[in-house]
Amino acid sequence: MSCSLDELDVNAKRELVRQIADKKQGLVDVDWSEMCAQFGLDINAETLRKAGVGIKLAADANMLWSGVADISDGYVERQKIRDLTRQVNDMYRTQSRSELLRETVKEACSRLQPISIGRKERLWHTIDEKCSLVLALGDFHYGANIHVVGLRGEVINHYDHTVFEERMAKLLDEVRDIVRKESIRDVHIYLVGDLIDGMLRQSQLMRLEYGIVESTIRLANFMAQWIAALTADTDVHLHAVTGNHSEVRPLKSRNREFEEENLEKIIWWFLKERLADRESVTFSGECGRMELSYVEGYSFLLLHGDGEKDIDQIARDAVNMYGEHVDFFICGHRHKEQEFPAGATDDGNSIIVRTPSICGTDKYAQSCGYGGKPGAIAMVIERGYGRRCVYPIQL
């Protein structure tokens, strides 16, 4: 990343002065613009050339490297203090920005009307119940306007906020039916990222229905209503990880360079505030890049599934790094349903489950040769047995 002259640390400044002096004395043959690029300077090369006049004068007067050691040392110490002060200020600025954002979300939620869901008769389960439902959802890409056609001009997928709401209404009915059929005690909802479409590329501007901020708030409020409706039938435990599309990437930064700057954290904070008065909803974790959770004694590791490595390698690396036994890896990202083993455990295979997307295939997934029908995955988890059955929900 580029910086100004003041932002260079003391060692970099001394090296820069040395190189300028060498250039002015003809000892090195390097262009001023190349020198700017070498030190990551966001300044005009002409500015550096003009600074070289003063540096050469100091060198000719034998004042650059000798005769002023005490002055130079004092400058070095003062510069070190300035560098340390700047680092501390940057740290507090980042922390304060995050806290202010949380408070802003909290205040916005407090001004909304309470969620009112029509009362329904709550399901009563038998005393020997021992099953929970894991519901894996991901890749909503809310805010995107998608229209994909096939080779014969047929519509493969059409998607906007209206279609999203229709699919989520169908999903709610499906989950309620499963809860009744399987006598489910509680539902663990796993949100595996890319809930909003974001703006990773300029081309996305052509397909966004709303700005990314408006998309974030609209989706967060919709999901609060959706989760509240589900609590009429069962208790809900909410888990979430961040995706790549919801990242904020300032100054052309790279993927995952600013992991904490992710709009899905705002959705998470919003849901926690909006549903704070509902005892039937609990929240787990802080919506980071990964989360480990347990259902009926079995471990689940959530991650979005993006990165340069294949998901099975990412899964194995996570186990090796943290030394944690994992029964199920739950991810998204590819917009298609997929399952394969990632090793053996005492209870069977360690399974990687990739959930399909709510939005379905888009033109990018189509161009890459992957993607599938919209949907979600629901798994009945029984204590002492593991995954009793799987419901592949088609939307």
C-alpha positions as a printed NumPy array, in Angstrom:
array([[  0.   ,   0.   ,   0.   ],
       [  1.215,   3.551,  -0.755],
       [  2.151,   6.058,   1.966],
       [  3.484,   9.581,   2.429],
       [  7.022,  10.546,   3.44 ],
       [  5.87 ,  11.176,   7.02 ],
       [  4.47 ,   7.659,   7.282],
       [  7.831,   5.98 ,   6.6  ],
       [  9.509,   4.615,   9.719],
       [ 12.904,   5.983,  10.751],
       [ 14.947,   3.188,   9.165],
       [ 13.156,   3.563,   5.852],
       [ 13.73 ,   7.337,   5.92 ],
       [ 17.466,   6.913,   6.545],
       [ 17.746,   4.384,   3.713],
       [ 15.833,   6.728,   1.4  ],
       [ 18.183,   9.63 ,   2.236],
       [ 21.173,   7.387,   1.619],
       [ 19.866,   6.303,  -1.789],
       [ 19.066,   9.898,  -2.803],
       [ 22.582,  10.989,  -1.817],
       [ 24.105,   8.117,  -3.818],
       [ 22.021,   9.049,  -6.86 ],
       [ 22.972,  12.733,  -6.673],
       [ 26.637,  11.707,  -6.514],
       [ 26.236,   9.376,  -9.504],
       [ 26.859,   6.202,  -7.53 ],
       [ 23.573,   4.558,  -8.539],
       [ 21.491,   4.718, -11.705],
       [ 17.863,   4.547, -10.62 ],
       [ 14.905,   6.631, -11.77 ],
       [ 13.121,   8.852,  -9.237],
       [  9.807,   7.176, -10.005],
       [ 11.403,   3.768,  -9.397],
       [ 12.65 ,   5.026,  -6.033],
       [  9.114,   6.148,  -5.148],
       [  7.787,   2.689,  -6.051],
       [ 10.544,   0.949,  -4.06 ],
       [  9.535,   2.743,  -0.856],
       [  5.8  ,   2.673,  -1.624],
       [  5.559,   6.478,  -1.703],
       [  2.389,   8.176,  -2.856],
       [  4.176,  11.321,  -4.055],
       [  5.271,  12.822,  -7.342],
       [  8.75 ,  11.734,  -8.452],
       [  9.581,  15.418,  -9.026],
       [  9.114,  16.065,  -5.301],
       [ 11.75 ,  13.469,  -4.508],
       [ 14.132,  14.946,  -7.092],
       [ 13.828,  18.413,  -5.546],
       [ 14.474,  16.991,  -2.084],
       [ 17.71 ,  15.565,  -3.469],
       [ 19.145,  19.073,  -3.903],
       [ 19.113,  19.678,  -0.156],
       [ 20.413,  16.218,   0.602],
       [ 23.344,  16.67 ,  -1.828],
       [ 24.166,  20.04 ,  -0.243],
       [ 24.278,  18.401,   3.21 ],
       [ 26.467,  15.602,   1.851],
       [ 28.886,  18.077,   0.167],
       [ 29.173,  19.956,   3.464],
       [ 30.055,  16.701,   5.225],
       [ 26.987,  17.087,   7.415],
       [ 25.02 ,  14.059,   6.288],
       [ 26.671,  11.116,   7.981],
       [ 29.343,  12.656,  10.238],
       [ 29.794,  15.549,  12.598],
       [ 26.167,  15.526,  13.717],
       [ 25.868,  12.09 ,  15.335],
       [ 24.253,  13.542,  18.426],
       [ 21.72 ,  15.488,  16.359],
       [ 21.058,  12.445,  14.152],
       [ 20.579,  10.204,  17.168],
       [ 18.169,  12.679,  18.702],
       [ 16.21 ,  12.779,  15.483],
       [ 16.113,   9.006,  15.393],
       [ 14.718,   8.839,  18.92 ],
       [ 12.105,  11.497,  18.201],
       [ 11.128,   9.69 ,  15.008],
       [ 10.775,   6.397,  16.892],
       [  8.426,   8.086,  19.368],
       [  6.375,   9.541,  16.497],
       [  6.191,   6.107,  14.824],
       [  5.026,   4.484,  18.072],
       [  2.461,   7.244,  18.671],
       [  1.097,   6.809,  15.168],
       [  0.755,   3.034,  15.65 ],
       [ -1.085,   3.505,  18.945],
       [ -3.402,   6.101,  17.388],
       [ -4.14 ,   3.763,  14.462],
       [ -5.003,   0.961,  16.877],
       [ -7.383,   3.125,  18.93 ],
       [ -8.908,   4.633,  15.777],
       [ -9.742,   1.153,  14.455],
       [-11.213,   0.063,  17.791],
       [-13.226,   3.273,  18.173],
       [-14.606,   2.972,  14.633],
       [-15.817,  -0.562,  15.327],
       [-17.413,   0.444,  18.649],
       [-19.104,   3.466,  17.07 ],
       [-20.494,   1.263,  14.299],
       [-21.918,  -1.173,  16.856],
       [-23.538,   1.664,  18.799],
       [-25.019,   3.089,  15.592],
       [-26.57 ,  -0.29 ,  14.719],
       [-27.893,  -0.638,  18.277],
       [-29.446,   2.826,  18.18 ],
       [-31.043,   2.15 ,  14.765],
       [-32.617,  -1.073,  16.098],
       [-34.016,   0.698,  19.148],
       [-36.044,   3.01 ,  16.882],
       [-37.745,   0.135,  15.022],
       [-41.138,  -1.234,  15.938],
       [-41.077,  -4.523,  17.912],
       [-41.367,  -7.663,  15.812],
       [-44.894,  -9.017,  15.949],
       [-45.488, -12.552,  14.69 ],
       [-48.955, -14.062,  14.767],
       [-49.147, -16.569,  17.611],
       [-49.303, -20.216,  16.667],
       [-49.629, -23.282,  18.801],
       [-46.103, -24.233,  19.838],
       [-45.136, -27.834,  19.138],
       [-44.768, -29.99 ,  22.249],
       [-42.196, -32.715,  22.048],
       [-41.96 , -36.005,  23.885],
       [-39.806, -36.277,  26.974],
       [-37.301, -38.642,  25.309],
       [-36.588, -36.3  ,  22.41 ],
       [-32.934, -36.144,  21.404],
       [-32.784, -34.68 ,  17.878],
       [-31.732, -31.272,  16.651],
       [-31.876, -29.836,  13.149],
       [-28.907, -28.202,  11.44 ],
       [-30.012, -25.797,   8.71 ],
       [-27.161, -24.649,   6.449],
       [-27.805, -21.476,   4.451],
       [-25.492, -19.362,   2.358],
       [-24.873, -17.182,  -0.666],
       [-28.042, -15.099,  -0.533],
       [-26.318, -12.368,  -2.583],
       [-29.154, -10.121,  -1.502],
       [-29.375,  -6.969,  -3.595],
       [-28.251,  -8.675,  -6.796],
       [-30.433,  -8.663,  -9.891],
       [-29.538, -11.877, -11.72 ],
       [-30.831, -13.132, -15.053],
       [-29.087, -16.163, -16.575],
       [-30.14 , -17.802, -19.841],
       [-29.095, -21.101, -21.396],
       [-27.946, -22.147, -24.854],
       [-31.471, -22.003, -26.308],
       [-32.393, -18.742, -24.661],
       [-34.267, -20.457, -21.824],
       [-34.163, -18.781, -18.404],
       [-31.888, -20.772, -16.101],
       [-32.239, -18.424, -13.162],
       [-33.961, -15.132, -12.435],
       [-33.342, -13.543,  -9.055],
       [-34.062, -10.283,  -7.244],
       [-35.268,  -9.264,  -3.783],
       [-38.829, -10.405,  -4.551],
       [-37.661, -13.876,  -5.616],
       [-35.461, -14.027,  -2.512],
       [-38.443, -13.377,  -0.247],
       [-40.515, -16.011,  -2.078],
       [-37.785, -18.613,  -1.698],
       [-37.323, -17.809,   1.983],
       [-41.076, -18.145,   2.578],
       [-40.965, -21.592,   0.96 ],
       [-37.905, -22.483,   3.04 ],
       [-39.729, -21.501,   6.239],
       [-42.601, -23.839,   5.369],
       [-40.171, -26.657,   4.563],
       [-38.317, -26.261,   7.866],
       [-41.557, -26.178,   9.833],
       [-42.662, -29.421,   8.17 ],
       [-39.347, -31.095,   9.056],
       [-39.579, -29.88 ,  12.656],
       [-43.043, -31.427,  12.998],
       [-42.179, -34.655,  11.178],
       [-38.939, -35.349,  13.067],
       [-40.044, -34.015,  16.496],
       [-37.118, -31.608,  16.443],
       [-36.173, -29.949,  19.718],
       [-34.225, -26.991,  18.322],
       [-32.784, -25.668,  15.075],
       [-29.182, -24.548,  14.566],
       [-29.079, -22.093,  11.67 ],
       [-25.652, -21.898,  10.03 ],
       [-25.161, -18.792,   7.877],
       [-22.021, -19.478,   5.823],
       [-21.446, -16.118,   4.187],
       [-22.095, -13.947,   1.13 ],
       [-25.481, -12.907,   2.482],
       [-25.266,  -9.687,   0.459],
       [-23.891,  -9.282,  -3.037],
       [-21.459,  -6.516,  -2.083],
       [-19.262,  -4.929,  -4.717],
       [-16.039,  -6.805,  -5.416],
       [-15.936,  -5.655,  -9.04 ],
       [-17.197,  -2.568, -10.873],
       [-19.306,  -4.812, -13.113],
       [-21.504,  -5.542, -10.096],
       [-22.821,  -1.974, -10.189],
       [-24.935,  -3.053, -13.165],
       [-26.726,  -5.783, -11.198],
       [-27.284,  -4.196,  -7.772],
       [-30.876,  -3.318,  -6.866],
       [-29.755,  -1.267,  -3.867],
       [-26.53 ,   0.166,  -2.536],
       [-24.545,  -2.197,  -0.326],
       [-25.475,  -0.33 ,   2.869],
       [-29.202,  -0.391,   2.077],
       [-28.943,  -4.056,   1.067],
       [-27.311,  -4.851,   4.414],
       [-30.037,  -3.205,   6.5  ],
       [-32.926,  -4.53 ,   4.374],
       [-31.63 ,  -8.088,   4.603],
       [-30.88 ,  -7.868,   8.333],
       [-34.412,  -6.709,   9.106],
       [-35.947,  -9.384,   6.858],
       [-33.919, -12.131,   8.519],
       [-34.949, -10.906,  11.966],
       [-38.586, -11.299,  10.935],
       [-37.896, -14.713,   9.365],
       [-36.109, -16.087,  12.441],
       [-38.802, -14.71 ,  14.741],
       [-41.436, -16.53 ,  12.679],
       [-39.533, -19.814,  13.044],
       [-39.462, -19.447,  16.845],
       [-43.234, -20.017,  16.825],
       [-42.364, -23.697,  16.235],
       [-38.974, -24.276,  17.85 ],
       [-35.99 , -22.72 ,  19.594],
       [-33.337, -21.283,  17.3  ],
       [-29.563, -21.122,  17.742],
       [-27.89 , -18.776,  15.282],
       [-24.31 , -19.146,  13.997],
       [-22.612, -17.143,  11.234],
       [-19.3  , -16.643,   9.423],
       [-18.243, -13.958,   6.986],
       [-18.024, -14.358,   3.213],
       [-15.867, -12.678,   0.609],
       [-18.562, -10.663,  -1.186],
       [-19.5  ,  -8.764,   1.964],
       [-15.946,  -7.52 ,   2.535],
       [-15.115,  -3.841,   2.474],
       [-12.014,  -3.488,   0.301],
       [-10.643,   0.066,   0.554],
       [ -7.817,   1.334,  -1.631],
       [ -7.954,  -1.691,  -3.962],
       [ -6.962,  -4.034,  -1.137],
       [ -6.801,  -7.795,  -1.629],
       [ -9.136, -10.594,  -0.583],
       [ -9.283, -11.004,   3.223],
       [ -6.745,  -8.184,   3.732],
       [ -9.185,  -6.396,   6.064],
       [-11.024,  -9.352,   7.609],
       [-12.701,  -7.29 ,  10.32 ],
       [-14.153,  -4.838,   7.777],
       [-17.06 ,  -7.016,   6.732],
       [-20.695,  -5.978,   6.351],
       [-21.947,  -9.349,   7.592],
       [-20.779,  -8.301,  11.046],
       [-23.331,  -5.479,  10.842],
       [-26.046,  -8.001,   9.949],
       [-24.96 , -10.073,  12.965],
       [-25.047,  -7.072,  15.342],
       [-28.414,  -6.011,  13.94 ],
       [-29.949,  -9.463,  14.506],
       [-28.62 ,  -9.623,  18.067],
       [-30.18 ,  -6.264,  18.903],
       [-33.422,  -6.853,  17.   ],
       [-34.041, -10.262,  18.611],
       [-32.631,  -9.455,  22.029],
       [-36.02 ,  -9.787,  23.729],
       [-36.682, -13.312,  22.391],
       [-35.582, -16.018,  24.802],
       [-36.11 , -18.645,  22.122],
       [-33.187, -17.238,  20.058],
       [-29.546, -17.591,  21.085],
       [-26.431, -16.356,  19.315],
       [-23.09 , -18.122,  19.153],
       [-19.706, -16.618,  18.289],
       [-18.891, -13.213,  16.809],
       [-19.302, -13.82 ,  13.07 ],
       [-15.656, -14.286,  12.183],
       [-13.973, -16.225,   9.406],
       [-14.529, -19.602,  11.118],
       [-16.671, -20.911,  13.956],
       [-16.711, -24.208,  15.796],
       [-20.024, -25.347,  17.274],
       [-21.445, -28.527,  18.807],
       [-24.837, -30.121,  18.177],
       [-25.904, -33.203,  20.155],
       [-22.256, -33.94 ,  20.95 ],
       [-20.972, -33.617,  17.356],
       [-18.64 , -30.866,  16.152],
       [-19.34 , -28.565,  13.22 ],
       [-16.817, -26.138,  11.728],
       [-18.319, -23.291,   9.709],
       [-16.402, -21.427,   7.009],
       [-17.372, -19.753,   3.754],
       [-15.068, -21.895,   1.615],
       [-13.304, -19.264,  -0.499],
       [ -9.549, -19.144,  -0.961],
       [ -6.796, -20.337,  -3.228],
       [ -6.9  , -23.882,  -1.793],
       [ -9.554, -26.516,  -2.329],
       [-12.042, -26.834,   0.506],
       [-10.753, -30.272,   1.548],
       [ -7.257, -28.823,   1.991],
       [ -8.656, -25.868,   3.952],
       [-10.521, -28.331,   6.182],
       [ -7.425, -30.438,   6.84 ],
       [ -5.342, -27.325,   7.537],
       [ -7.914, -26.146,  10.088],
       [ -7.738, -29.502,  11.917],
       [ -3.931, -29.528,  11.853],
       [ -3.638, -25.914,  12.992],
       [ -6.056, -26.084,  15.904],
       [ -5.762, -29.785,  16.738],
       [ -9.539, -30.06 ,  16.914],
       [-11.58 , -33.117,  16.029],
       [-14.258, -32.071,  13.513],
       [-17.184, -34.229,  12.412],
       [-18.729, -31.885,   9.844],
       [-17.369, -28.971,   7.835],
       [-20.161, -26.68 ,   6.61 ],
       [-19.414, -24.231,   3.796],
       [-20.883, -22.495,   0.732],
       [-19.257, -20.265,  -1.905],
       [-19.659, -22.508,  -4.973],
       [-23.446, -22.102,  -5.287],
       [-23.912, -25.846,  -5.541],
       [-24.651, -28.818,  -3.303],
       [-21.648, -31.015,  -2.653],
       [-20.493, -33.565,  -0.097],
       [-17.324, -35.604,   0.308],
       [-15.206, -37.084,   3.129],
       [-12.201, -35.279,   4.588],
       [-10.858, -38.079,   6.782],
       [-12.005, -40.633,   9.338],
       [-13.205, -40.122,  12.92 ],
       [-14.227, -42.458,  15.738],
       [-17.863, -42.064,  14.658],
       [-17.304, -42.434,  10.907],
       [-16.088, -40.126,   8.189],
       [-15.364, -36.458,   8.721],
       [-17.697, -34.902,   6.138],
       [-17.452, -31.685,   4.131],
       [-20.913, -30.382,   3.283],
       [-21.206, -27.565,   0.764],
       [-24.651, -26.034,   0.84 ],
       [-26.329, -24.722,  -2.337],
       [-27.052, -21.009,  -2.614],
       [-30.318, -19.192,  -2.065],
       [-29.703, -17.059,  -5.153],
       [-28.894, -19.962,  -7.503],
       [-26.369, -19.795, -10.303],
       [-25.194, -16.444, -11.66 ],
       [-23.26 , -15.464, -14.776],
       [-19.906, -15.673, -12.989],
       [-20.606, -19.197, -11.708],
       [-21.888, -20.109, -15.158],
       [-18.681, -18.857, -16.789],
       [-16.595, -20.903, -14.319],
       [-18.601, -24.045, -15.024],
       [-20.104, -24.471, -11.578],
       [-23.275, -23.473,  -9.777],
       [-26.607, -25.171,  -9.362],
       [-30.247, -24.84 ,  -8.413],
       [-31.143, -22.653,  -5.417],
       [-31.657, -24.487,  -2.164],
       [-30.506, -25.282,   1.366],
       [-29.414, -28.298,   3.415],
       [-31.165, -29.546,   6.573],
       [-29.671, -32.374,   8.644],
       [-31.289, -34.222,  11.544],
       [-28.631, -34.819,  14.21 ],
       [-29.312, -37.478,  16.835],
       [-27.259, -37.805,  19.998],
       [-25.238, -41.017,  20.023],
       [-25.851, -41.647,  16.331],
       [-24.845, -38.546,  14.434],
       [-26.508, -37.522,  11.195],
       [-29.73 , -39.486,  11.082],
       [-30.988, -38.106,   7.745],
       [-30.523, -35.232,   5.268],
       [-33.179, -33.047,   3.673],
       [-31.921, -31.403,   0.45 ],
       [-34.362, -28.501,   0.181],
       [-35.02 , -27.278,  -3.351],
       [-36.134, -23.681,  -3.762]])
